Amino acid sequence: MEYGLPESVNISGENFKIRYDFRVILDIFEALNDPDMDDQERIIAVLTMFYPDFDEISDYEEATRELYKFINGGKESNSEKKHTKLVDWQQDYPLIIAPINRAVGNEVRRIPYDMESNTGGFHWWSFLSAYQEIGDCLFAQVVRIREKKAKNKKMSKEDREFYRKNRDIIDIQQKYSEAEEALIAELLGRKTNGEN
């Protein structure tokens, strides 16, 4: 059982330091969902973010398993189970951070973290613990509505009204690559960002 907040993981019998701050893990989620990268580019990007000494790692498969285990709070990933996506960390971050701060009793974004020296910060596992204590808030309402929609459960009149007024924060936004964005713009007759 892990009682502490790990700052390294063991890969092939050797300890490697990790970047443990919650901001690094949220950046990793963003990279994992980047539609402009292929799977190999994504994995190299996230391993580089997570391991300060990435160049010294030879077993990328084990390094990836350890990354996912860390993200899951020390538990092995059960990738066989398919789960409905109810949270998009990038989209939901503005809704999550206030209840996290309330649970922690501090503004976690103000806790300094130096990525180069890998010092300071707010550990991802502490962030996860606070996340599990969020309680009733706007974010909890959003997730509850997403879950009802995903399971085709009947929504109350209040839920339907809340959804109608808040679709932009409830519906998880589809992410498109730059090429897909250009194609969509062309099909809809719009100009892309770089065009006049």
SULGIRA-V118594 format. One record per residue. N is the residue number from 1. RES is the residue in one small letter. PHI is phi in degrees with one decimal (none if undefined). PSI is psi as a letter, one per 40 degrees, with the letter a starting at -180 (none if undefined). NEAR is the number of other C-alpha atoms within 10 Angstrom. Layout:
BEGIN
N,RES,PHI,PSI,NEAR  N,RES,PHI,PSI,NEAR
END
This chain:
BEGIN
1,m,none,h,4  2,e,-96.1,h,7  3,y,-96.7,d,5  4,g,-94.2,a,7  5,l,-113.5,g,13  6,p,-63.6,i,16  7,e,-120.8,e,16  8,s,-154.1,i,16  9,v,-132.9,i,18  10,n,-100.9,h,12  11,i,-126.4,h,18  12,s,52.7,f,11  13,g,81.0,e,7  14,e,-123.0,h,9  15,n,-81.7,h,11  16,f,-125.6,h,17  17,k,-63.6,i,16  18,i,-127.2,i,22  19,r,-90.6,h,26  20,y,-101.7,e,26  21,d,-66.4,i,25  22,f,-58.1,d,21  23,r,-65.8,d,19  24,v,-65.6,d,20  25,i,-66.2,d,21  26,l,-65.4,d,16  27,d,-64.9,d,16  28,i,-63.4,d,22  29,f,-58.8,d,16  30,e,-63.0,d,17  31,a,-64.4,d,18  32,l,-63.4,d,17  33,n,-102.5,e,16  34,d,-73.5,h,16  35,p,-72.3,e,17  36,d,-86.9,e,15  37,m,-113.1,i,14  38,d,-85.7,i,10  39,d,-58.0,d,13  40,q,-66.5,d,8  41,e,-62.4,d,13  42,r,-61.1,d,19  43,i,-67.0,d,18  44,i,-64.6,d,14  45,a,-61.6,d,15  46,v,-72.7,d,20  47,l,-66.4,d,20  48,t,-63.9,d,16  49,m,-67.6,d,19  50,f,-79.3,d,22  51,y,-107.2,h,20  52,p,-58.9,d,17  53,d,-105.2,f,13  54,f,-52.6,d,17  55,d,-62.3,d,9  56,e,-90.6,e,9  57,i,-88.3,h,15  58,s,-107.9,d,11  59,d,-103.7,g,10  60,y,-66.4,d,14  61,e,-64.3,d,11  62,e,-68.0,d,14  63,a,-61.4,d,21  64,t,-68.7,d,17  65,r,-58.9,d,14  66,e,-65.2,d,20  67,l,-60.8,d,21  68,y,-65.1,d,16  69,k,-62.2,d,16  70,f,-62.4,d,22  71,i,-58.4,d,21  72,n,-84.5,e,15  73,g,73.9,f,17  74,g,97.3,e,16  75,k,-98.5,i,11  76,e,-60.7,i,13  77,s,-75.2,h,16  78,n,-106.6,g,10  79,s,-76.1,e,7  80,e,-72.4,d,6  81,k,-77.2,h,7  82,k,-93.8,h,7  83,h,-114.8,i,7  84,t,-69.8,h,10  85,k,-75.6,h,11  86,l,-108.0,e,16  87,v,-131.8,h,17  88,d,-118.5,h,14  89,w,-55.7,d,15  90,q,-69.5,d,13  91,q,-67.6,d,15  92,d,-88.2,e,16  93,y,-50.3,d,13  94,p,-61.0,d,12  95,l,-83.9,d,16  96,i,-84.5,d,19  97,i,-65.4,d,19  98,a,-63.1,d,18  99,p,-67.2,d,21  100,i,-63.0,d,23  101,n,-58.4,d,17  102,r,-63.3,d,14  103,a,-65.3,d,17  104,v,-81.4,d,17  105,g,79.8,f,10  106,n,-158.4,i,12  107,e,-81.4,h,12  108,v,-67.9,d,18  109,r,-69.7,e,13  110,r,-86.9,e,9  111,i,-75.9,h,11  112,p,-64.8,i,12  113,y,-138.2,h,20  114,d,-103.8,h,11  115,m,-66.5,d,16  116,e,-65.5,d,8  117,s,-88.2,e,9  118,n,57.1,f,15  119,t,-127.2,i,14  120,g,78.0,a,13  121,g,86.4,a,20  122,f,-121.2,h,18  123,h,-58.2,h,19  124,w,-55.0,d,23  125,w,-67.0,d,20  126,s,-68.2,d,16  127,f,-61.2,d,20  128,l,-60.7,d,15  129,s,-61.7,d,14  130,a,-65.1,d,19  131,y,-58.5,d,17  132,q,-70.3,e,11  133,e,-106.2,e,13  134,i,-56.0,d,19  135,g,76.1,a,14  136,d,-76.8,h,9  137,c,-165.7,i,12  138,l,-58.2,d,13  139,f,-59.8,d,22  140,a,-61.8,d,15  141,q,-63.9,d,16  142,v,-59.8,d,22  143,v,-65.1,d,17  144,r,-61.3,d,15  145,i,-67.5,d,21  146,r,-58.5,d,20  147,e,-65.2,d,16  148,k,-60.9,d,13  149,k,-63.8,d,14  150,a,-63.9,d,12  151,k,-96.7,e,10  152,n,52.3,f,9  153,k,-83.7,i,10  154,k,-65.4,h,10  155,m,-100.9,i,13  156,s,-70.0,i,9  157,k,-58.1,d,9  158,e,-65.2,d,9  159,d,-64.0,d,16  160,r,-62.9,d,13  161,e,-66.3,d,11  162,f,-60.9,d,15  163,y,-62.7,d,20  164,r,-57.6,d,11  165,k,-80.4,e,11  166,n,-130.1,f,12  167,r,-54.2,d,11  168,d,-63.3,d,10  169,i,-99.6,e,15  170,i,-85.4,d,22  171,d,-69.9,h,17  172,i,-73.0,h,15  173,q,-74.1,h,10  174,q,-73.2,h,6  175,k,-100.7,h,12  176,y,-116.6,i,14  177,s,-72.5,i,12  178,e,-60.3,d,12  179,a,-65.1,d,11  180,e,-65.9,d,13  181,e,-59.6,d,14  182,a,-63.3,d,16  183,l,-64.3,d,14  184,i,-60.6,d,15  185,a,-60.7,d,14  186,e,-64.3,d,12  187,l,-63.7,d,9  188,l,-90.6,e,9  189,g,75.0,f,9  190,r,-101.0,i,12  191,k,-87.8,i,12  192,t,-82.1,i,14  193,n,-50.7,d,9  194,g,-83.5,e,5  195,e,-95.5,i,6  196,n,-100.2,none,5
END
